[in-house]
Amino acid sequence: MAFTDLTDVRLFHTDDGPAAPARTLLLVHGWGSDSHEWVQHIGPLARRHRVLAPDLRGHGASSVPDTPCTPRAMAADLAALLGRAGTGPVTAVGHSMGGQVVGLLAADRPDLVDRVVTVDPGYGFDPAETDPLPAAVRALHGPDPVGTALALDSWSTTPATPDWIRTWHERRLRAARPRVLAEAFAGMFTDPGAIGPRPAAREHLAGRAQPALSFWHHPGRAAWERPLLPPGSRVVCWEGAGHRLHEERPADFLRELEDWLAGTDHER
């Protein structure tokens, strides 16, 4: 079934994999994106694993509820979706805002998540980076939310980023619901309890027990997170890559992911 109706939202998702999967992977996209972000990964992963790839509330083909579209609400949606799908514990994989979402899901529902994979997650930002963000939230509520979103996203690419990735995500942002962009961004960085700023992120990581595989393009954030993760974790830094590392280097991403999963299986 491509859609699941929850209490206040209808989620689009795909569910692929063999009859006897090695494990279940939950793939969660980032801010202003949708599950098409994982088109280079779903097929290869689904050869061995069950792969669920949802559109988060307010994104893609999922509905826009009257209730807030924040990372915490998105994590609650995914908990309900996993319950409906009967997955048991999953490896939760999230990019950017999706990294926040799977982290919150793992912290709040450890019964549903046994491993966490984050791809340039939307947390661990220092004060110099977060101080301007309240103004960004106000601009997202202003007369040109799409222009604001595009400006905020401009740091995500480098000259080496393939043009198709840049164009694809620009088109997604232009199609996004402005209210959703504003609520989700505030939920990441400026709302009470947001885990984007570094002090809150540190507290969040302290409450997360699952081993983690974490990808970063920023060596400073990689170095900051490395000692905060539990045993069995690994931090990978691809300096010089853009924010969407998994899309820029899909084969490398899949190899790192499968190698780490095999290692955690061996340790258990």
C-alpha positions in Angstrom: 0.0 0.0 0.0 1.5 3.4 -1.0 -0.4 5.4 1.6 -1.1 5.0 5.3 -3.7 7.1 7.1 -2.6 8.1 10.6 -4.5 10.2 13.1 -4.0 13.5 11.4 -1.9 12.8 8.3 -1.8 10.6 5.3 1.8 9.4 4.6 3.0 8.2 1.2 5.7 5.6 1.4 7.2 2.7 -0.5 8.0 -0.7 0.9 10.5 -2.9 -1.0 12.6 -5.9 -0.4 12.9 -9.7 -0.6 10.6 -12.2 1.2 13.3 -12.9 3.8 15.1 -9.6 4.4 18.3 -9.3 6.3 16.9 -6.3 8.2 14.5 -3.4 7.7 15.9 0.0 6.8 13.9 3.2 7.2 15.1 6.0 4.8 14.1 9.5 5.8 14.7 12.6 3.6 15.6 16.1 4.4 14.0 19.5 4.6 11.9 20.5 1.6 12.7 17.2 -0.1 10.9 13.9 -0.4 11.6 10.2 -0.6 12.8 10.5 -4.2 16.1 11.6 -2.5 16.8 7.8 -2.1 16.2 6.7 -5.7 19.9 5.7 -6.1 19.8 3.7 -2.9 16.5 1.9 -2.7 17.1 -0.6 -5.5 20.5 -1.8 -4.3 19.5 -1.9 -0.6 16.2 -3.8 -1.4 18.1 -6.7 -2.8 18.9 -7.8 0.7 16.8 -5.6 3.1 13.3 -4.5 3.5 13.3 -0.8 2.7 10.7 1.7 3.8 11.0 5.2 2.3 8.3 7.7 3.4 7.5 11.2 2.5 7.3 13.1 5.8 4.2 15.1 6.7 3.8 18.1 4.5 6.4 16.9 2.0 6.1 15.2 -1.3 2.9 13.2 -1.8 2.0 13.1 1.9 -0.8 15.3 3.2 -0.4 18.7 4.9 -2.1 18.4 8.3 -3.5 21.3 10.3 -1.2 20.2 13.1 2.5 21.4 13.1 5.0 19.9 10.7 8.0 19.7 13.0 10.7 17.0 13.4 9.1 15.8 16.6 5.7 15.3 14.9 7.4 13.6 12.0 9.2 11.2 14.4 5.8 10.4 16.0 4.4 9.7 12.5 7.2 7.3 11.7 6.7 5.4 15.0 3.0 4.9 14.1 4.0 3.9 10.5 6.4 1.3 11.8 3.8 -0.1 14.1 1.3 -0.4 11.2 4.0 -2.0 9.0 5.0 -4.5 11.7 8.7 -4.0 11.1 10.1 -4.7 14.5 13.3 -2.7 15.3 14.8 -1.0 12.2 17.9 0.7 11.1 16.8 4.3 10.8 18.6 6.4 8.2 18.1 10.1 7.9 19.6 13.0 5.9 19.8 16.5 7.3 16.4 17.2 8.9 15.8 13.5 8.5 18.8 13.0 10.7 17.0 14.9 13.4 13.8 12.9 12.8 15.5 9.5 13.1 17.5 10.6 16.1 14.3 11.7 17.9 12.6 8.5 16.9 15.5 6.5 18.3 15.6 8.4 21.5 11.9 8.3 22.1 11.2 4.8 20.9 14.3 2.6 21.4 12.0 -0.4 20.9 11.6 0.6 17.3 15.2 1.5 16.4 18.3 -0.7 16.9 20.7 1.4 14.8 20.9 5.0 13.6 22.5 6.3 10.4 22.7 10.1 9.9 23.8 11.8 6.8 25.1 15.4 7.5 22.4 15.6 10.2 20.7 18.9 11.0 22.2 19.3 14.5 25.5 20.3 16.2 25.5 23.9 14.9 27.5 26.3 17.0 26.3 29.8 18.1 27.8 31.6 15.1 25.7 29.4 12.9 22.5 29.4 14.9 22.3 33.1 15.9 21.0 34.2 12.5 18.4 31.5 12.3 15.5 33.3 14.1 15.7 35.9 11.3 15.6 33.1 8.8 12.4 31.7 10.4 10.8 35.1 10.2 11.7 35.4 6.5 10.2 32.0 5.8 7.0 33.4 7.2 7.4 36.5 5.1 6.5 37.5 1.5 9.2 35.5 -0.3 9.5 32.1 1.5 10.7 30.3 -1.6 13.5 32.8 -2.1 14.5 32.5 1.5 14.5 28.7 1.3 16.7 28.7 -1.8 19.1 31.1 -0.1 19.2 28.9 3.0 19.9 25.9 0.8 22.7 27.5 -1.2 25.4 26.3 1.2 24.4 22.7 0.4 26.3 22.4 -2.8 29.9 22.8 -4.0 31.3 23.4 -7.5 31.7 19.6 -7.7 28.1 18.9 -7.0 26.4 17.5 -10.1 24.0 19.9 -11.8 21.1 17.5 -11.6 21.3 17.4 -7.8 21.3 21.2 -7.6 18.4 21.4 -10.0 16.4 18.6 -8.5 16.4 20.1 -5.0 15.8 23.6 -6.2 12.6 22.3 -8.0 11.5 20.5 -4.8 11.9 23.7 -2.7 10.0 25.7 -5.3 7.1 23.2 -5.0 7.2 23.0 -1.2 4.4 24.4 1.0 5.7 27.6 2.6 4.1 26.9 6.0 5.7 23.5 6.1 9.2 24.9 5.3 8.8 27.5 8.1 7.4 25.1 10.7 10.0 22.4 10.0 12.9 24.9 10.0 11.8 26.4 13.3 11.3 22.9 14.7 14.9 22.1 13.9 16.5 25.3 15.3 14.5 27.8 17.2 11.5 26.2 18.8 11.7 25.2 22.5 13.4 21.8 22.6 14.9 22.1 19.1 18.1 19.9 18.9 19.8 21.8 16.1 22.0 24.0 18.3 25.1 22.3 19.7 24.2 22.3 23.5 20.8 20.7 22.8 22.3 18.3 20.3 24.8 17.2 22.9 22.0 16.5 25.4 20.1 14.6 22.7 23.0 12.4 21.8 23.6 11.6 25.5 20.0 10.1 25.5 20.5 7.9 22.4 21.9 4.5 23.1 21.9 2.9 19.7 25.2 2.5 17.7 25.4 5.1 15.0 27.0 5.5 11.6 27.4 9.3 11.0 28.4 10.9 7.7 29.6 14.5 7.6 31.1 16.9 5.0 32.3 19.2 7.8 35.4 18.0 9.7 34.7 20.2 12.7 31.2 18.7 13.2 32.6 15.2 12.6 35.2 15.8 15.3 32.6 17.2 17.7 30.2 14.3 17.3 32.7 11.4 17.4 33.3 11.2 21.2 29.6 11.7 21.9 28.4 8.4 20.2 28.1 5.1 21.9 30.3 2.0 21.4 30.0 0.4 18.0 29.6 3.8 16.2 31.5 5.1 13.3 31.9 8.7 12.0 32.8 9.2 8.3 33.9 12.6 7.0 34.0 13.3 3.3 35.6 16.8 3.3 35.0 18.7 0.1 31.6 17.0 -0.6 28.4 18.9 -0.5 25.6 18.5 2.1 23.9 15.7 0.1 26.8 13.3 0.4 24.6 10.2 -0.2 23.4 11.6 -3.5 26.8 12.8 -4.7 28.6 9.6 -3.8 25.9 6.9 -3.8 28.2 3.9 -4.3 30.6 5.0 -1.6 27.6 5.6 0.7 26.2 2.2 0.1 29.5 0.5 0.6 30.1 2.3 4.0 26.6 1.5 5.1 26.7 -2.2 4.3 30.2 -2.6 5.8 29.1 -1.0 9.0 25.9 -3.0 9.2 27.9 -6.2 8.7 30.3 -5.1 11.5 27.5 -4.4 14.0 26.0 -7.8 13.2 29.4 -9.4 14.0 29.7 -7.5 17.2 26.3 -8.8 18.3 
